[in-house]
Amino acid sequence: MERSLTMELVRVTEAAALSSARWMGRGKKDEADDAATSAMRDVFDTVPMKGTVVIGEGEMDEAPMLFIGEKLGTGYGPRVDVAVDPLEGTNIVASGGWNALAVLAIADNGNLLHAPDMYMDKIAVGPEAVGQIDINASVIDNLKAVAKAKNKNIEDVVATVLNRPRHDHIVHQLREAGARIKLINDGDVAGAINTAFDFTGVDILFGSGGAPEGVIAAVALKSLGGEIQGKLLPQNDAEAQRCLKMGLDVNKILLMEDLVRGDDAIFAATGVTDGELLKGVQYKGNVGLTHSVVMRAKSGTVRFIEGQHRLEKKPNLVLRP
């Protein structure tokens, strides 16, 4: 892939964040999601690449979502796989909460997991604990392994878990072990990525969430030297059959190389609302301020980017040639 794509992709997430952030706290998650999707699609059309969505939030009959199989980019340039979530945390934006992001990831054609939009069980850690976790092991065994790798007591380990009834058994085991817990209402891409940055205070992520978010997080963690493991969780026969048609073994543990192959991939995210890693969008008159991060696996480079956007010059968030 061409190095110049890194900044092009930031333009895409910036547009999605600027568009959806207008809906913060207004209780309208669908409107926020639609705004992010439309803006992301418009800017993608200016990016010099031949992109195909291989895993995403929507299907072809659920427009306006970016659907699996959709073509993105100008049609010129490198052929790439795209994993995308225009608004990671629709409920977060609707309620004005923390850690909503506009996120995407790309890799060379054929290198991202091609899978349906469904649930995935996940466990994720930062660089210090790579090679120490096992999604099939118990919560306490994984806690012990991470604590040892990071030279901490279990009581000092912080685990992030989506606040869902399906995770009650995980929360119970974490509390029994004495670990600290950060329950999040939405946004497990941020939860997984935060394990790779010491200043976020997060050591490990447990639990199930969307498969697209798992692939996107895998690209980020590959760039950061971290690790995520996953397992697809079909909720009915239709999902299980669809996995079979796509050549996926639902019983297989998905390791980093299954989620994102090769040595090159790019992750980009822009904060929509404030979080531990990124600040949310701020507006003042016709100026929008954004805070983004972009990472490339091949070089291991991580860039934090602050943007100032004169919105009257880009009324549709796209400045075309």
N, C-alpha and C positions, 0 to 999 in steps of 0.2 A: 504493500500500500504506500501511497505517497504521503510524505510527512506533512504536506500542506493541508491534508484532510483534518488534522487535529483542530485547527482554528475554524475551519468550515463547520465542523460538527458543533462547536461551541455556539456559533451563530444560530444553529437549529434549536438547541436547548434554551438559549436566551430568549428567542422569539416565543417559544412555548410558555416559558415562565412569565414573561411580560404580559402575555395575553391572559393566562389563567389567573394570575395574581389579582387582577381586578375583581375577582369573585370572592376573595378571601372574606370569610365570616358572614357571607350572605345566605348561607344555608342551601346553596344550589350547586350540588356536586356535579350533576350532569352538564350544566352550562359551563362550569369551569373545565371539565374534561373535554367538552366539544371545542372550547376556545383554544386549549393547548394543542389538541389534535389538528385543528385547521391551520394554526400558525406553523406547527412543525411540518406539516405536509407542504405548505407554501414555500418554506425556506429550503426544505429538502430538494425541491424541484430546481434550485439554483446550484446545488452542490455537484461538482464534476465527478460523478461516479455512476456505476451501474449497480444499484442496490436492490436487494430482494429481502422483504421481511420474512424471516424463517421462524420466528417465535414472537408473539405479541399479544396484546390484550383483546383484539377483535377478530371477527371473522368477516368474510366478504358480505354476508347478508346482515351485518350489524353496523352498517355505515352510521356515523362518519369515522369509526375507529380505523386505525391503520391495520389492515387485515393481513393475515398470513398469506404470502404469495404476492403482495402488492409490490410494484416496482417503484423505486425511489431514486432520485437523482436526475441528472441531465441526460443520462444514457451514454455519456462519454466518460472515459476514465476507467479506473480499476473496477473489477467485478467483485462485489462484497456482499456478505451476509449482514443483515440488520436485525438486532433485537431492540425493542423499543417499548417505552412506557411514557407517553407524552405527559401524563400527570400521575406520578407515583404518590398517592395519598389524596384521592378526591375528597374523602371525608375530612381529612386534615384541613384542606382549603376551605371547605364548607363551614367548618367550625372555627377556623382561625387558629388551628393547633400548630405543632412543631413538626419539622422534618419533611415537608412536602417538597418534592423534586420533580423537575423535568429531566428525564434520563434516557440515554440510548447507548448502544454499543455496536461496533462493527468489527468484522474480521474478514480475512480473505475468503472468497467463495468456497463453501463446503466446510468451513471450520467452526461454525456455531451449531449447537444442538438444534436440530429441526424437530419440534415437538408441538403438540396442541397446547392451547391455553387451558391449563388445569393446575391442580395443586401439586406441590413438591415439598417433601420433607427435606429440611436443611440443617446443616451445622456449619458454622463458619468461624474462622480465627484469623488473627494477624500473623505476621512473619515469624514471631518468636515461637509460635506453637505449631508451625507447619510440620506435618508428619506425625503429630502426636494424637490427633483426634480420629474417631471412628464412629460413623453414624449408627452402626449396629451395636455399639457399646452402650452401657448404662450412662445416665446423666452423671452419677457420682464418679464413674471411671473417667469420663471426659473432663470433669472438673479437676480431678486429681492430676491428670496429665497436663492440663493447661496451667494449673497452679505451679507444678514442678518446672514446666518450661519457662514460666515467667518469674520464677523465684518469688512466689507469693504464697501466703496461706490461703486455704480455700475460703476462709471468711473474708478475704480481701478481693476475691474474684468477683467481677460484675458480669452477669449474664443478661442478655437482651432477649425478650420473648414477646411475641405478639399477644396482646391481651384478648384471648379467645377462650371459650369454654373447652375447646378441644385440647388446649394446652394446660388444663388444670393439673394433670398428672405430672407434667414437667415442673410447673411452679411448686407443687408439693415436694417433689424430690429436691429441688434447689433449696427450698427452705429447710428441709430436713438435714441437708448437708451443711447449712449455715452460710451458703453463698449469698451475695447481694444480688438483687434483681432489679432491672430496669424494664418495666412493662411498657410497651408501646402500643398505641391503638391502631396504627397503620404504619406503612412505610418500612418494610423489611430490607429494601435495598440499602437505605441509610443505615439500618441496624447492622447489616453484614459488613459494610464498608467501614463503619466506625470501629470495628475490632482491630483495624490496621493502623489506627492513629491513637497514640497514647493519650493525647490531650482530651479525647472524648470520654475516657474513663471506662470504655467497654472492652471486655476480654473475649467473649464468646457469644454467638447467637445460636439459639435452639428453636426448633419448631417448624411448622409448615406454613407456606404462603404460595404465591403464584409462581409457576414455572418460568414465565418470562423474566420476572424479577430475579430468579435464581441464576439465569444465564447472564443477565446484565451485571449482577454482583460478581459473578465469576470472572468477567473481563476486568472489572476494577481490581479485584483481589489478585489476579494474575499480574497486573501491572504493579501492584504494591508488594508482591512477594508473599501474599497470604494464601489462604486455602478455604474452599467451600466444597462440601460433599452434598449430594442430593439423591432423592429417590422419588420417582413419579408416583402420585397417589390418585389413580382413577377413582371417581366417585360413583360410577355406574358402568353398565356393560357397554354403552355407546362410547364412553371415553376409552375403555380398555380396548375395544375393537379398533378405534381410531389409532391408538398407539401401535397395535399390531400391523395395521396397514402402512404405517410410517416406518416399520422395521424396528420398533422400540421394544425392549424387554422391560416390562414394568417392575420386574423383580431385581433388576440390575442396580447396583450402587453406582451412581454417576460421580466420577472423580473429575478433577480439574480438566484433564485431557479429553474427557467425554463432553464436558460443557463448552470448552473452547480449545480447539486444537491449534497446533502451529505455534510459532514464536511471536506472531504479531497480531495485535488487536488494539482497538482504541475505545476508551470509555469517556463519555462527557456527561456532565450534570450541571444544572443551574438551580439554585435554591429558589423556591416559590415562597415558602414561609421560613422563618428562622429555624435553625437547627444547630446541633453541636458542630457540624462540619462546615456548613455554608449559611450565610445570611440570606434572608428572603429579599424579594423585590421591594424596593422603596420608590415612591413616586413623589415628585414635587413639580407641579405645573406640567410642562411638556417634557420633563426629563424623567427617565426611569433608570434606576441603579440596580445592577445585577451582580451576583457573586457566583462564580462558576469554578469547576475543577475539570481538568482534562488530563487523561493519563494514556500513555502508550506502553504496551507490554514489551515491545522489542527493545526499547531504550530504557524502560523503567522510569521515564521522566514523568513527574507530576507537576502540573502548573495550576496555581490558583489565580483566577482572573477576575478583576473588578471592571465592570463595564458601565459606561455612562452613555445613555441612548437619548438622542434628541428626537422625540417621537414625531414631531411635526415634519421631520425630514424623511421619516419612514412610517407613513400613516398606516400601512398594512404590515409593518414589521419586516418588510422586504424591500431592499434597495436594489433594483434590477439594473443591469447595464444599459 
